[in-house]
Amino acid sequence: MTESEIVYRFLKDGYENKNYAFIMDCVSENYIDHSPAGARSNAQAVEILKAVADQFSDLKIEVLDIFSKDSMVATRVLYDGIHSGICMGIPATGKRICFEALENFKVIDGKIVESWGYWPDKQIEQKLRA
């Protein structure tokens, strides 16, 4: 698989399909997440994906853009799910929430070794409270 294919599968299998075995395989044991979530291993990355699944049921993602150069992969992703668990301290509302996020990845030897995620936290919070 190319770097872009690995990242695409990470996003689809991790967030949408909940194929955590694939995540354990495609993410390095020494993975570093530079987003506020701050995972420091593939196991912690899976825990973050599970937490998001608890917050947003029926989560669907659409990879709107994906670009790769050397070992870096940049994405723009549309997330769409039902707020079904506590998120940002806000109890489940049952509302369908949709937002775009930027996620960038470094892939070395077929493994995701680093990532940088930028979710629009203020926008998500406003939608949850509306």
Backbone as CSV, one residue per row, in Angstrom:
resi,resn,N_x,N_y,N_z,CA_x,CA_y,CA_z,C_x,C_y,C_z
1,MET,0.837,-1.192,0.000,0.000,0.000,0.000,0.875,1.247,0.000
2,THR,0.387,2.268,-0.653,1.080,3.557,-0.621,0.812,4.235,0.721
3,GLU,1.550,5.296,1.000,1.315,6.051,2.237,-0.118,6.581,2.294
4,SER,-0.613,7.102,1.170,-1.989,7.623,1.135,-3.007,6.518,1.384
5,GLU,-2.788,5.350,0.826,-3.710,4.230,1.051,-3.719,3.796,2.513
6,ILE,-2.548,3.785,3.146,-2.466,3.425,4.567,-3.271,4.414,5.397
7,VAL,-3.091,5.703,5.142,-3.811,6.729,5.896,-5.310,6.641,5.624
8,TYR,-5.699,6.457,4.384,-7.119,6.333,4.051,-7.734,5.167,4.828
9,ARG,-7.055,4.034,4.817,-7.568,2.865,5.562,-7.573,3.122,7.055
10,PHE,-6.560,3.831,7.585,-6.558,4.189,9.001,-7.828,4.957,9.341
11,LEU,-8.157,5.956,8.536,-9.333,6.778,8.795,-10.622,5.966,8.686
12,LYS,-10.788,5.236,7.588,-12.019,4.460,7.385,-12.119,3.300,8.378
13,ASP,-11.039,2.531,8.521,-11.097,1.367,9.406,-11.112,1.761,10.875
14,GLY,-10.455,2.850,11.206,-10.397,3.268,12.602,-11.667,3.945,13.073
15,TYR,-12.122,4.963,12.346,-13.284,5.732,12.782,-14.603,5.089,12.385
16,GLU,-14.676,4.562,11.180,-15.964,4.108,10.655,-16.190,2.614,10.849
17,ASN,-15.191,1.800,10.523,-15.372,0.342,10.551,-14.962,-0.306,11.867
18,LYS,-14.292,0.449,12.716,-13.842,-0.047,14.027,-12.986,-1.319,13.905
19,ASN,-12.153,-1.348,12.882,-11.238,-2.464,12.655,-9.938,-2.149,13.402
20,TYR,-9.967,-2.336,14.711,-8.847,-1.944,15.546,-7.625,-2.840,15.355
21,ALA,-7.823,-4.050,14.877,-6.679,-4.921,14.582,-5.836,-4.311,13.464
22,PHE,-6.494,-3.741,12.451,-5.746,-3.078,11.381,-4.989,-1.875,11.928
23,ILE,-5.608,-1.118,12.826,-4.952,0.054,13.408,-3.693,-0.375,14.154
24,MET,-3.777,-1.454,14.909,-2.602,-1.950,15.630,-1.485,-2.317,14.658
25,ASP,-1.856,-2.812,13.477,-0.854,-3.208,12.475,-0.270,-2.022,11.712
26,CYS,-1.087,-1.005,11.412,-0.606,0.077,10.540,-0.018,1.247,11.323
27,VAL,-0.156,1.241,12.646,0.395,2.309,13.471,1.567,1.759,14.277
28,SER,2.642,2.499,14.309,3.850,2.087,15.016,3.612,1.977,16.521
29,GLU,4.309,1.051,17.150,4.255,0.930,18.611,4.778,2.202,19.272
30,ASN,5.661,2.933,18.581,6.244,4.176,19.102,5.569,5.425,18.530
31,TYR,4.343,5.270,18.073,3.560,6.348,17.474,3.477,7.565,18.400
32,ILE,3.547,8.760,17.794,3.403,10.010,18.538,2.298,10.835,17.887
33,ASP,1.269,11.132,18.674,0.154,11.970,18.246,0.389,13.361,18.803
34,HIS,0.584,14.342,17.920,0.875,15.709,18.341,-0.385,16.547,18.569
35,SER,-1.559,15.934,18.452,-2.805,16.648,18.729,-3.048,16.661,20.237
36,PRO,-4.064,17.372,20.695,-4.356,17.375,22.136,-4.615,15.977,22.718
37,ALA,-5.066,15.034,21.909,-5.315,13.676,22.409,-4.022,13.044,22.926
38,GLY,-2.913,13.282,22.222,-1.580,12.935,22.704,-1.239,11.463,22.849
39,ALA,-1.754,10.592,22.010,-1.404,9.169,22.084,0.098,8.978,21.899
40,ARG,0.636,7.968,22.551,2.066,7.683,22.462,2.341,6.226,22.097
41,SER,1.354,5.562,21.497,1.534,4.183,21.019,0.340,3.823,20.144
42,ASN,0.459,2.695,19.445,-0.670,2.237,18.640,-1.852,1.854,19.538
43,ALA,-1.580,1.295,20.719,-2.653,0.926,21.646,-3.400,2.172,22.129
44,GLN,-2.678,3.242,22.406,-3.337,4.482,22.828,-4.124,5.094,21.670
45,ALA,-3.647,4.941,20.437,-4.392,5.423,19.274,-5.733,4.698,19.187
46,VAL,-5.731,3.396,19.424,-6.978,2.620,19.411,-7.913,3.112,20.508
47,GLU,-7.393,3.408,21.683,-8.235,3.905,22.779,-8.894,5.230,22.410
48,ILE,-8.181,6.093,21.707,-8.757,7.367,21.265,-9.867,7.112,20.247
49,LEU,-9.636,6.198,19.313,-10.665,5.865,18.324,-11.910,5.309,19.008
50,LYS,-11.716,4.490,20.022,-12.855,3.939,20.774,-13.597,5.044,21.518
51,ALA,-12.868,6.001,22.069,-13.507,7.120,22.776,-14.359,7.947,21.814
52,VAL,-13.841,8.202,20.613,-14.608,8.945,19.608,-15.857,8.147,19.227
53,ALA,-15.725,6.825,19.098,-16.878,5.980,18.768,-17.940,6.052,19.864
54,ASP,-17.521,6.182,21.116,-18.466,6.330,22.230,-19.169,7.684,22.189
55,GLN,-18.464,8.700,21.714,-19.030,10.052,21.657,-19.959,10.245,20.470
56,PHE,-19.650,9.589,19.344,-20.398,9.769,18.101,-20.729,8.416,17.480
57,SER,-21.980,7.998,17.631,-22.399,6.740,17.020,-22.711,6.972,15.543
58,ASP,-22.801,5.880,14.821,-23.100,5.939,13.396,-22.152,6.902,12.678
59,LEU,-20.905,6.936,13.125,-19.931,7.875,12.564,-19.551,7.457,11.142
60,LYS,-19.689,8.403,10.246,-19.283,8.223,8.851,-18.232,9.272,8.549
61,ILE,-17.255,8.882,7.760,-16.258,9.855,7.344,-16.138,9.850,5.825
62,GLU,-15.789,11.015,5.314,-15.510,11.163,3.891,-14.171,11.873,3.772
63,VAL,-13.235,11.249,3.122,-11.937,11.872,2.904,-12.103,12.804,1.699
64,LEU,-12.123,14.098,1.996,-12.365,15.098,0.954,-11.112,15.378,0.139
65,ASP,-9.971,15.402,0.812,-8.685,15.639,0.148,-7.651,14.751,0.806
66,ILE,-6.735,14.247,-0.016,-5.593,13.498,0.510,-4.415,13.749,-0.416
67,PHE,-3.315,14.195,0.172,-2.106,14.522,-0.593,-0.919,13.861,0.079
68,SER,0.014,13.390,-0.728,1.193,12.734,-0.174,2.447,13.257,-0.856
69,LYS,3.450,13.525,-0.042,4.771,13.902,-0.563,5.801,13.307,0.374
70,ASP,6.701,12.552,-0.203,7.708,11.839,0.572,6.989,10.982,1.619
71,SER,7.246,11.165,2.880,6.622,10.326,3.914,5.424,11.001,4.575
72,MET,5.041,12.188,4.099,3.953,12.937,4.725,2.660,12.821,3.923
73,VAL,1.548,12.653,4.661,0.223,12.577,4.048,-0.671,13.595,4.747
74,ALA,-1.269,14.499,3.960,-2.171,15.518,4.491,-3.593,15.185,4.054
75,THR,-4.548,15.344,4.972,-5.939,15.053,4.653,-6.858,16.156,5.157
76,ARG,-8.002,16.240,4.497,-9.148,17.027,4.966,-10.300,16.049,4.992
77,VAL,-10.903,15.900,6.167,-11.871,14.825,6.387,-13.180,15.400,6.902
78,LEU,-14.298,14.913,6.365,-15.629,15.275,6.838,-16.121,14.181,7.774
79,TYR,-16.431,14.561,9.006,-16.960,13.643,10.014,-18.449,13.919,10.179
80,ASP,-19.246,12.855,10.284,-20.696,12.990,10.423,-21.183,11.866,11.329
81,GLY,-21.708,12.233,12.501,-22.183,11.215,13.425,-23.210,11.763,14.389
82,ILE,-23.780,10.879,15.177,-24.789,11.247,16.165,-24.113,11.365,17.526
83,HIS,-24.306,12.510,18.172,-23.709,12.758,19.487,-24.393,11.846,20.512
84,SER,-23.725,10.744,20.845,-24.330,9.703,21.674,-23.626,9.485,23.008
85,GLY,-22.593,10.252,23.285,-21.864,10.121,24.537,-21.267,11.458,24.932
86,ILE,-20.781,11.547,26.143,-20.222,12.801,26.640,-19.052,13.246,25.764
87,CYS,-19.151,14.474,25.274,-18.098,15.068,24.446,-17.894,16.496,24.927
88,MET,-16.664,16.847,25.257,-16.339,18.183,25.747,-17.170,18.525,26.984
89,GLY,-17.467,17.508,27.784,-18.252,17.705,28.994,-19.749,17.832,28.754
90,ILE,-20.167,17.713,27.515,-21.581,17.867,27.160,-22.209,16.487,27.038
91,PRO,-23.268,16.198,27.832,-23.935,14.897,27.732,-24.533,14.686,26.341
92,ALA,-24.773,13.439,25.995,-25.334,13.079,24.689,-26.590,13.890,24.395
93,THR,-26.666,14.419,23.188,-27.823,15.209,22.764,-28.665,14.478,21.727
94,GLY,-28.087,13.448,21.095,-28.789,12.759,20.016,-28.762,13.525,18.706
95,LYS,-28.082,14.663,18.683,-27.996,15.482,17.468,-26.984,14.887,16.483
96,ARG,-27.314,15.021,15.208,-26.350,14.680,14.164,-25.394,15.855,14.026
97,ILE,-24.104,15.580,14.157,-23.068,16.610,14.099,-22.177,16.319,12.896
98,CYS,-21.875,17.367,12.145,-21.025,17.238,10.962,-19.965,18.330,11.026
99,PHE,-18.703,17.949,10.788,-17.624,18.941,10.797,-16.458,18.433,9.953
100,GLU,-15.643,19.375,9.495,-14.423,19.047,8.758,-13.227,19.181,9.687
101,ALA,-12.241,18.314,9.483,-11.009,18.380,10.266,-9.822,18.146,9.341
102,LEU,-8.669,18.612,9.794,-7.415,18.375,9.083,-6.614,17.361,9.882
103,GLU,-6.105,16.361,9.211,-5.292,15.340,9.860,-4.086,15.085,8.963
104,ASN,-2.904,15.189,9.545,-1.666,14.961,8.808,-0.909,13.807,9.447
105,PHE,-0.253,13.020,8.618,0.399,11.799,9.077,1.792,11.659,8.477
106,LYS,2.684,11.063,9.248,3.997,10.676,8.748,4.007,9.149,8.714
107,VAL,4.326,8.607,7.526,4.319,7.161,7.327,5.722,6.720,6.928
108,ILE,6.295,5.817,7.710,7.636,5.287,7.448,7.543,3.759,7.395
109,ASP,8.075,3.183,6.321,8.103,1.721,6.164,6.737,1.089,6.393
110,GLY,5.684,1.723,5.864,4.344,1.154,5.936,3.629,1.334,7.260
111,LYS,4.200,2.140,8.164,3.581,2.363,9.480,3.408,3.862,9.724
112,ILE,2.270,4.220,10.313,2.067,5.600,10.741,2.880,5.796,12.009
113,VAL,3.804,6.759,11.979,4.685,6.975,13.128,4.357,8.264,13.881
114,GLU,3.740,9.234,13.178,3.357,10.490,13.819,2.092,11.014,13.161
115,SER,1.352,11.827,13.923,0.193,12.501,13.334,-0.038,13.833,14.025
116,TRP,-0.734,14.704,13.290,-1.118,16.024,13.762,-2.577,16.199,13.372
117,GLY,-3.468,16.291,14.335,-4.888,16.432,14.048,-5.401,17.784,14.499
118,TYR,-6.164,18.434,13.648,-6.725,19.740,13.958,-8.233,19.685,13.757
119,TRP,-8.961,19.477,14.850,-10.412,19.451,14.814,-10.927,20.820,15.237
120,PRO,-12.037,21.276,14.663,-12.591,22.596,15.005,-13.375,22.526,16.323
121,ASP,-12.647,22.456,17.422,-13.271,22.237,18.733,-14.370,23.241,19.054
122,LYS,-14.133,24.509,18.804,-15.144,25.537,19.108,-16.413,25.316,18.281
123,GLN,-16.237,25.000,17.010,-17.378,24.749,16.138,-18.155,23.512,16.609
124,ILE,-17.446,22.470,16.977,-18.109,21.258,17.465,-18.886,21.580,18.744
125,GLU,-18.261,22.285,19.668,-18.918,22.644,20.927,-20.178,23.476,20.652
126,GLN,-20.089,24.448,19.753,-21.252,25.273,19.427,-22.393,24.423,18.868
127,LYS,-22.061,23.475,18.017,-23.110,22.606,17.437,-23.735,21.726,18.525
128,LEU,-22.929,21.252,19.455,-23.468,20.409,20.518,-24.378,21.199,21.454
129,ARG,-24.047,22.466,21.676,-24.824,23.292,22.606,-26.041,23.969,21.939
130,ALA,-26.081,23.997,20.611,-27.171,24.687,19.899,-28.521,24.009,20.117
